[in-house]
Amino acid sequence: PHAPSNASCYAALHSSTSAVPAGERKPDSVSPWRPWASPAESIDGRHEPPIQHPGGSEGGQPPAREKSAATKPSFCPNTLPSPGPAEAELQPRVSLDECIQHVLIALNCIQHVLITLNFIINASMCFCSSRVFRSTLTSIPQTQALLNKAKMPLGLLLHPFKDLSQLPVVTSSTIVRCRSCRTYINPFVSFLDQRRWKCNLCYRVNDVPEEFMYNPVSRSYGEPHKRPEVQNATIEFIAPSEYMLRPPQPAVYLFVLDVSHNAVETGFLSVFCQSVLDNIDALPGDSRTKVGFITFDSTIHFYNLQEGLSQPQMLIVSDIEDIFLPTPDSLLVNLNECKELVQDLLKSLPSLFEKTMETQSALGSALQAAFKLLSPTGGRMSVFQTQLPNLGVGALQSREDPNQRASSKDIQHLSPATDFYKKLALDCSGQQVAVDLFLLSAQYCDMASLGCISRYSAGSVYYYPSYHHRHNPAQVERFQKDLKRYLTRKIGFEAVMRIRCTKGLSIHTFHGNFFVRSTDLLSLPNVNPDAGFAVQMSIEENLDDMQVVSFQAALLYTSSKGERRIRVHTLCLPVANSVSDIFAGADVQAITGLLACMAVDRSVTASLSDARDAMINASIDSLSSYRQFALTIQQPGLLAPTCLRLFPLYILALLKQKAFRTGTSTRLDERMFAMYQLKYQPLAFAMLMIHPALYRVDDLTDEGALNINERTIPQPAILQLSVEKLSREGAFLMDAGTVMYLWIGRNCHPNFLTQVLGVPNYAALPDNLYLLPELDTAESQRTRAFIGWLRDQRPFFPSLHIIRDESQLKPVFMQSMIEDRTESALSYYEFLLHVQQQISK
């Protein structure tokens, strides 16, 4: 969203000698980290001259300043740049006019153009949605030297398997690709005539196949440029047999369940079994779909579900050092043929272990057994674990020191304690097996080690801290909703993804969950619609003779119905030869998302303090470069182009995010999970984790509301993340992506308490309320409609916590007030002063 016009650049802060307790830049002590040699995101902004504006600080109270009027920064807390409406942040960032401009640039390069003006006017169809494919820079620098000069990161952020309401699907025996670089034909190629087209990545001239001359949509002949492949930047092909190394695999689902005493105590097993029973008919697949179950504690339990048995048979293997499959042919069974046995097993599992006193966990051996079972076919392994594995291969010991959770020094043990889980994940990837890990525990589980099993096999990690079926109902609800989505969402098997780019550009680093099979090929045994990826790029050869460059991501996968499919996304961007143009087109959210991925890697391979210093330096270096090379008239103060006005705020938000914060008590597993999310979540959802949205909801009205499916959705204003914006007379909703907090002020209006929360007064509010009652009042309907609308915009289920002033969760709520000062972190105002001070050196 765009901030108000009066906040089109950072607060202009005149030089100040105020001491700033932030970490100073340490160019000599920190190994060079150059984010500008990496990913970037695409938004075609217009350069506007910077305007000076005063700054502000936490709670309306500026920090101590010099008395001299000449050095005193002006101060007005309401004019610090802040994000606008959340829904605007997630909208595609390229307008129709800008699309047409990009197409015209491309067309000017072509001497023989047969594309009609009508096609140009409808060019908005040709541009890839920014929710699917975006670049940190919408104008690509002509040379690496120019990119280094701008000190902005160059990279791409992808959400390649996203659920799309409109996806053109093409069935053809001939898929047209460049004979040289194998690029798929797309809207940005050029037709030299009806029989020849020029590749937009390597510029080779290719012949148009005879079959491509026929347009199946219009049922006309002789207009290849009107084919769906040339009209849509995102398209899916049903692949012919040459895209198959083997017959498409069936959908195979194997569930691996911890049944130790600790697991039984949490109560997760009953919830799991009921969820699978409720959704068993909605599992993606066809008549070939297979399922299997393994449970474990100190031994491994298999279940014979072979057709013809009157009830499931449990087979126990106690030799965990030399694991074997007792009856290999009856442990994975056809779901349609053996559904009754599967249902019987799910109904009986919770009671089978309800009296167990077994406390040990042989997770490593259970994973080895599951790998043996899935290796012949490939498939999805879903692992549910509630404690630190402590027996057999892969056993771990606690590495967390509770006394160091709030340390302001470097955080230890962010890297895995053993390579067992990574090696097993690579073996799984080679056999087309992905592992999804569900951790449900109040105790330390060493996610840094266990998470490797999912990271390198293209799986996902889910974390439910302090899960308990009685004591934490909010987590139970979240687990139920997440599990339903997990079981029923679309899935792709035995997938690979390749990202190609115009000659002269190169990819050097990938971020996400996968195994890199070759320089540009990602192995994805499973791909799901909730997975995001990022890549860093560099410019190896000058792009002097080019006006546009293109990027193409191609995802080849097997659908749950056994079809081999290829989903292709193509992005085309102009080339810029000036620093001003590069800054004008910077996408601040994409840059933030990419820097977050890079900082996670830096935290693990170097140290957390290095990563924090590098993020601060990234903002300082880019704004320093803007002042030095992009401004035509030098002015005092901290200045930035409009599109980067929120960059310092987002960097500060990252420094205070659970993954990177210091000086605040943070469990090691929670920190690691936050890091996994930043690397894996699509950008739209990661941004809410980085910078939550704050709304006042005790005065919702229908003014400016949206009408969706006959529902009226109020649209309250987004507030700055500062205590200054709170009021004891109000109720405020904070949307932090995976969790929501509804804070009720002590003096909240009685009408809201009775009409929305169903309590007569503030004192009657329960301590652990997590559900809004469904009351037949206009206020209740508006509040529930707004929260439901926010939840509907993401694939996972954010839990809701309703907190009072005295609640144990209030400190968590207050820690998300990014613009305020804490004991261990600067306020937004102070951080801007620090950035300005470093630039002025």
Helices and strands as residue ranges (DSSP letters): G 5-7, G 35-37, G 58-60, G 77-79, H 86-89, H 96-108, H 117-121, G 123-126, E 133-135, E 140-141, H 144-150, E 155-158, E 169-171, E 190-193, E 196-198, E 205-207, G 210-213, E 214-215, E 220-221, G 224-226, H 228-231, E 234-238, G 241-243, E 252-258, H 261-266, H 268-279, G 280-282, E 290-296, E 300-304, E 313-317, G 328-330, E 333-334, H 339-352, H 363-374, E 379-385, G 402-404, H 420-430, E 433-441, H 447-450, H 452-455, E 461-465, H 473-488, E 492-501, E 505-511, E 515-518, E 521-527, E 533-539, E 548-559, E 564-576, H 579-584, H 588-605, H 608-625, I 626-630, G 642-644, H 647-656, H 668-680, H 683-690, E 693-696, E 706-708, E 711-713, E 718-719, G 723-725, E 731-735, E 739-744, H 750-755, G 762-764, H 778-792, E 799-803, H 810-815, H 828-839
